[in-house]
Amino acid sequence: MPRQALAPGSAAESARGARQRAEESCAARDPGCDWIAALSSLERGSVARALAARGYEPDPLPWGKVIGAIRIYNEEVFAEPSPFLRFFNHFHVTTKESTIHSEAVVRAGEVWDQERIEETARRLRDPLWTSVVAVIPVKAAAPGTVDVLIVTRDIWSLRFNTQYTFQQGKLTNLTTSLSENNFLGRRDVLSAAMTMDQGAMAIGPLFIDKNLLGEHLDFRARVDDILTRDDLTKHSTLHSEGSDSTITLSRPLWSLASEWAAGASFTHRFAIDRQFLGTQLRTYPYTDPETMQVTAFDRAYEMRRWGTNAFVTRQWGDELKQQLSLGHGFNSQRPHPLDSFTGDDLQRAAFIAAVLPRSEVTSVPYIEYSFFTPRYRTLRNVTTFDLAEDLRTGPDLDISVGVGLKWLGSDHFFQRLSSAVGWTFPWARDGFVRVAAGLGGRRQHGDLIDNTATVLVRGATPPIADTVRILAQSSVSTRWNDTQNQFYAIGSDSGLRGFQINEFIGQRYFNLQVEARTLPYPIWVLRIGGVVFYDAGGAANSLAEMALHQDAGLGVRILIPQTSAQLLKFDFAVPVDGRSRGTIRFLAGFGSEF
């Protein structure tokens, strides 16, 4: 890639330019390759401490050499020279070296392969356990060999994990858990978890083991009791309204070289589904055909849903990775109005027809084909701050065809199609543009039903003057011949941050979000940045009916890498049209719009 011209001595030259030159030098196998200079500031600090502690020295010329040994250096959460911060390391179990070693896709005795080295780093960059990952060559004792040094830094595991969304003066979503995210130092999660939305709270145990029995088996299990939120928060009473569970066991395509994968899962949810407008339940207005009197019923109903899925996958190819999967899914969906529904038979029938999803059992054998190009880039400061983010570039395709069979238990014979295609284009050294589209539907009794189509464009510019990055994304979606009473919604944290939660709904959807976000500024253990944003969008039952709404605002993004890879976000948004025009709305939560 051609080197961009940078003004000597400028801030851009000293930060972005130095890392760019180091990356180009190493990619060109230059004898002057400086592996440490190609890292971020967080990564450089961890690697420097590892080299000093172990007495290792980087090897600028690993190419063509045989790997002598895999060296692991895993830092504690708080590695800074602060007795106060280091005190908290006593409440954390540092990941065992053997656990890190088992995630590496390179082994002693192999020839240094830069692509497999980078794949090892990608495998270890799991935001649940690790904040920093760096894999570099270091000099080995035996001539003609090179050692691999894997440096990682744990995220504090024994903690009260919390993610939330605060909007319209209400805590609308909360996910929290008292957990040990690194049980026995093996990257297992053992947790008592709680997930709350505006209507209910799901509380129960959670267990995750991504390397069960050391065989790269992924086992996950969660079982919840679901409590009515208003009863607990307003009346201090416990009322169980249902339960849910998810249990999965799979052997994933562990590396790019893996050929086979398989898995099975079971899920169930017996609870109440609710639809909200703002912080209140959305209502269904029933109009009496004789008196024209309108009666409003809350959009809440009982849902009993459970399903199983099993699959096997074969992967092949080098420059183009291809995957073919065969599977079978069995699902039962039985919605019905609440026992407390107050309407008469006509109102009940109208409510079922207008609000409830279809009641049915489906049994669907399916075949799925996908491909992608195994080309990757490392970005920073897109969805998080100063941490490495892996971007896969090039084309990708996924298409699945299933057949509902009555003689396997399905209520109907039907054919189902879902497909997605996209292309991610690299932009300069660390920007990108992605264009993607999806199409799905179902053919039943000769009719095409439950059809959906989506087009998405998303991108990020390279850093401008090493100060700010522009990010944007836009999507258009449509449904037609829908029989499930599904719709798109936009407003607040789902787009249009200056408007109410789900303020606009319909079968057509448009969203545009543009942000100018500063690069992070380090303060103590924090990374802090600012953002200026603009949103536009709407939802309606047709494009002709859709009104375009807009808002603008500013916000703050904060990363505490020792505790999470996700950003804390605080946004102030002002709508420029509608009933709340000019009113400042505050949103707080975790994650990034991008």
Long-range contacts (C-beta under 8 A, 24 or more apart in sequence): 1-428, 1-429, 4-428, 4-429, 11-465, 11-466, 11-467, 12-463, 12-465, 12-466, 12-467, 15-466, 16-463, 16-466, 20-429, 23-429, 29-61, 29-63, 31-60, 31-61, 32-60, 33-60, 33-61, 34-58, 34-60, 35-60, 35-136, 35-137, 36-136, 39-134, 40-380, 40-386, 40-387, 40-388, 41-386, 41-522, 42-131, 42-132, 42-153, 42-386, 42-387, 42-561, 43-132, 43-133, 43-134, 43-151, 43-388, 45-79, 46-75, 46-79, 46-132, 46-134, 46-151, 46-152, 46-153, 47-134, 47-136, 47-149, 47-151, 49-75, 49-79, 50-75, 50-149, 50-151, 51-138, 51-149, 56-138, 56-139, 56-147, 56-149, 57-138, 57-139, 58-136, 58-137, 58-138, 58-139, 59-137, 59-138, 59-139, 59-140, 59-146, 59-147, 62-112, 62-137, 62-146, 63-112, 63-114, 64-111, 64-112, 65-111, 65-112, 65-140, 65-144, 65-145, 65-146, 66-109, 66-110, 66-111, 66-112, 66-144, 66-145, 66-146, 67-106, 67-107, 67-108, 67-109, 67-110, 67-111, 67-112, 67-145, 67-146, 67-147, 67-148, 68-108, 68-140, 68-141, 68-142, 68-145, 68-146, 68-147, 69-108, 69-140, 69-147, 69-148, 70-101, 70-104, 70-106, 70-107, 70-108, 70-147, 70-148, 70-150, 71-138, 71-147, 71-148, 71-149, 71-150, 72-97, 72-100, 72-101, 72-150, 72-152, 73-149, 73-150, 73-151, 73-152, 74-100, 74-151, 74-152, 74-153, 74-154, 75-132, 75-151, 75-152, 75-153, 75-154, 76-153, 76-154, 77-153, 77-154, 77-155, 77-156, 77-562, 77-563, 78-156, 78-525, 78-562, 79-153, 80-525, 85-525, 88-156, 91-156, 91-158, 92-154, 92-156, 92-157, 92-158, 92-182, 93-157, 93-158, 93-180, 93-182, 93-183, 93-184, 93-185, 94-154, 94-182, 94-185, 95-129, 95-130, 95-152, 95-154, 95-182, 95-185, 95-186, 95-187, 96-184, 96-185, 96-186, 99-185, 99-186, 99-187, 99-211, 100-124, 100-150, 100-152, 101-150, 102-211, 102-214, 102-216, 103-211, 104-148, 104-150, 105-254, 105-255, 105-256, 105-257, 106-148, 112-137, 112-146, 112-148, 117-148, 118-376, 118-378, 119-255, 119-256, 120-148, 120-150, 121-388, 122-376, 122-390, 123-255, 124-150, 124-152, 125-387, 125-388, 125-390, 126-187, 126-210, 127-155, 127-384, 127-564, 127-565, 127-566, 128-155, 128-181, 128-189, 128-208, 129-154, 129-155, 129-157, 129-181, 129-182, 129-187, 130-154, 130-155, 131-155, 131-387, 131-561, 131-562, 131-565, 132-387, 132-561, 133-388, 153-561, 154-182, 155-181, 155-561, 155-562, 155-563, 155-564, 155-565, 156-562, 156-563, 157-181, 157-182, 158-182, 159-563, 161-191, 163-566, 163-589, 163-590, 163-591, 164-588, 164-589, 164-590, 165-493, 165-587, 165-588, 165-589, 165-590, 166-586, 166-587, 166-588, 166-589, 167-492, 167-493, 167-501, 167-585, 167-586, 167-587, 167-588, 167-589, 168-278, 168-279, 168-492, 168-500, 168-501, 168-585, 169-279, 170-198, 170-279, 171-196, 172-197, 172-198, 172-279, 172-493, 172-501, 173-197, 173-198, 173-493, 173-589, 177-206, 179-206, 186-211, 187-211, 193-222, 193-224, 195-224, 196-229, 197-229, 198-229, 198-274, 198-276, 198-279, 199-228, 199-229, 199-272, 199-274, 199-276, 199-281, 199-300, 200-226, 200-227, 200-228, 200-229, 200-241, 200-242, 200-271, 200-272, 200-274, 201-226, 201-227, 201-229, 201-232, 202-226, 202-227, 202-244, 203-227, 212-249, 215-251, 216-251, 216-252, 216-254, 217-249, 217-250, 217-251, 218-248, 218-249, 218-250, 218-251, 218-252, 218-263, 219-248, 219-249, 220-246, 220-247, 220-248, 221-245, 221-246, 221-247, 221-248, 222-246, 222-247, 226-271, 228-272, 241-271, 241-272, 242-269, 242-270, 242-271, 242-272, 242-302, 243-268, 243-269, 243-270, 243-271, 244-268, 244-269, 244-270, 244-271, 253-313, 253-315, 253-323, 256-321, 256-374, 258-315, 259-314, 259-315, 259-316, 260-312, 260-313, 260-314, 260-315, 261-312, 261-313, 261-315, 262-310, 262-311, 262-312, 262-313, 263-310, 263-311, 264-308, 264-309, 264-310, 264-311, 265-308, 265-309, 265-310, 266-306, 266-307, 266-308, 267-305, 267-306, 267-307, 267-308, 268-305, 268-306, 268-307, 269-303, 269-304, 269-305, 269-306, 270-303, 270-304, 270-305, 270-306, 271-302, 271-303, 272-300, 272-301, 272-302, 272-303, 272-338, 273-300, 273-301, 273-302, 273-303, 273-335, 274-298, 274-299, 274-300, 275-299, 275-300, 275-355, 275-502, 276-501, 276-502, 277-500, 277-501, 277-502, 277-503, 278-500, 278-501, 278-502, 278-503, 279-501, 282-502, 284-351, 284-354, 284-355, 286-343, 286-347, 286-350, 286-351, 295-343, 295-347, 297-341, 297-342, 297-343, 297-347, 297-351, 299-355, 300-338, 301-335, 301-336, 301-337, 301-338, 301-355, 301-356, 302-335, 302-336, 302-337, 302-338, 302-339, 303-333, 303-334, 303-335, 303-357, 304-332, 304-333, 304-334, 304-335, 305-331, 305-332, 305-333, 305-334, 306-331, 306-332, 307-331, 307-332, 311-368, 317-371, 318-374, 319-373, 319-374, 320-371, 320-372, 320-373, 321-371, 321-372, 321-373, 321-374, 322-369, 322-370, 322-371, 323-368, 323-369, 323-370, 323-371, 324-367, 324-368, 324-369, 325-367, 325-368, 325-369, 325-370, 326-365, 326-366, 326-367, 326-368, 327-365, 327-366, 327-368, 328-363, 328-364, 328-365, 328-366, 328-408, 329-362, 329-363, 329-364, 329-366, 329-402, 330-361, 330-362, 330-363, 330-364, 330-409, 331-361, 331-362, 331-364, 332-360, 332-361, 333-357, 333-358, 333-359, 333-360, 333-361, 333-362, 334-359, 335-359, 354-485, 355-485, 356-485, 357-484, 357-485, 357-486, 358-483, 358-484, 360-411, 360-412, 361-409, 361-410, 361-411, 362-404, 362-410, 362-411, 362-412, 363-404, 363-405, 363-408, 363-409, 363-410, 364-402, 364-403, 364-404, 364-405, 364-410, 364-416, 365-402, 365-403, 365-405, 365-408, 366-400, 366-401, 366-402, 366-403, 366-416, 367-400, 367-401, 367-402, 368-398, 368-399, 368-400, 368-401, 369-397, 369-398, 369-399, 369-400, 370-396, 370-397, 370-398, 370-399, 371-395, 371-396, 371-397, 372-396, 372-397, 377-426, 377-430, 377-432, 378-430, 379-430, 379-432, 379-460, 380-430, 381-463, 381-469, 381-517, 381-519, 381-520, 381-529, 382-460, 382-469, 382-471, 382-592, 382-594, 383-567, 383-591, 383-592, 383-594, 384-559, 384-565, 384-566, 384-567, 384-592, 385-520, 385-527, 385-529, 385-557, 385-559, 385-561, 385-567, 386-520, 386-522, 386-527, 386-559, 386-561, 387-559, 387-561, 387-565, 391-424, 391-426, 391-432, 392-424, 393-424, 393-425, 393-426, 393-432, 394-423, 394-424, 395-421, 395-422, 395-423, 396-420, 396-421, 396-422, 396-423, 396-424, 397-421, 397-422, 404-444, 412-444, 412-445, 413-444, 414-442, 414-443, 414-444, 414-445, 415-442, 415-443, 415-444, 416-440, 416-441, 416-442, 416-443, 417-441, 417-442, 417-443, 422-456, 427-459, 427-460, 427-461, 427-462, 428-462, 429-462, 430-462, 430-463, 431-459, 431-460, 431-461, 431-462, 431-469, 432-459, 432-460, 433-457, 433-458, 433-459, 434-458, 434-459, 447-481, 448-481, 449-481, 449-482, 449-483, 450-479, 450-481, 450-482, 450-483, 450-484, 450-486, 451-479, 451-480, 451-481, 451-482, 452-477, 452-478, 452-479, 453-477, 453-478, 454-478, 458-594, 460-594, 463-519, 466-519, 467-518, 467-519, 468-516, 468-517, 468-518, 468-519, 469-516, 469-517, 469-518, 469-519, 470-514, 470-515, 470-516, 470-517, 471-514, 471-515, 471-517, 471-593, 471-594, 472-512, 472-513, 472-514, 472-515, 473-511, 473-512, 473-513, 473-593, 473-594, 474-510, 474-511, 474-512, 474-513, 475-509, 475-510, 475-511, 476-509, 476-510, 477-508, 477-509, 478-507, 478-508, 478-509, 479-507, 479-508, 480-507, 482-507, 487-539, 488-539, 489-539, 490-537, 490-538, 490-539, 492-585, 492-587, 493-587, 493-589, 495-535, 495-537, 496-535, 496-536, 496-537, 496-549, 496-551, 496-575, 497-533, 497-535, 497-551, 497-553, 497-571, 497-573, 497-585, 497-587, 498-535, 498-551, 498-552, 498-553, 498-573, 498-574, 498-575, 498-576, 498-580, 498-583, 498-585, 499-549, 499-551, 499-575, 499-578, 499-580, 499-585, 500-580, 504-537, 504-538, 504-539, 504-540, 504-549, 505-539, 506-539, 506-540, 506-541, 506-542, 506-545, 506-546, 507-540, 507-541, 507-542, 508-539, 508-540, 508-541, 508-542, 508-543, 508-546, 509-537, 509-538, 509-539, 510-536, 510-537, 510-538, 510-539, 510-546, 510-548, 511-535, 511-536, 511-537, 512-536, 512-537, 513-593, 513-594, 515-593, 515-594, 517-557, 520-557, 520-559, 525-560, 525-561, 525-562, 526-558, 526-559, 526-560, 527-558, 527-559, 527-561, 528-556, 528-557, 528-558, 528-559, 529-556, 529-557, 529-558, 530-554, 530-555, 530-556, 530-557, 531-555, 531-556, 531-557, 531-571, 533-571, 533-573, 533-593, 535-573, 549-575, 549-577, 549-578, 550-575, 550-576, 550-577, 551-575, 551-576, 552-576, 557-592, 564-590, 566-590, 566-591, 566-592, 567-591, 567-592, 569-593
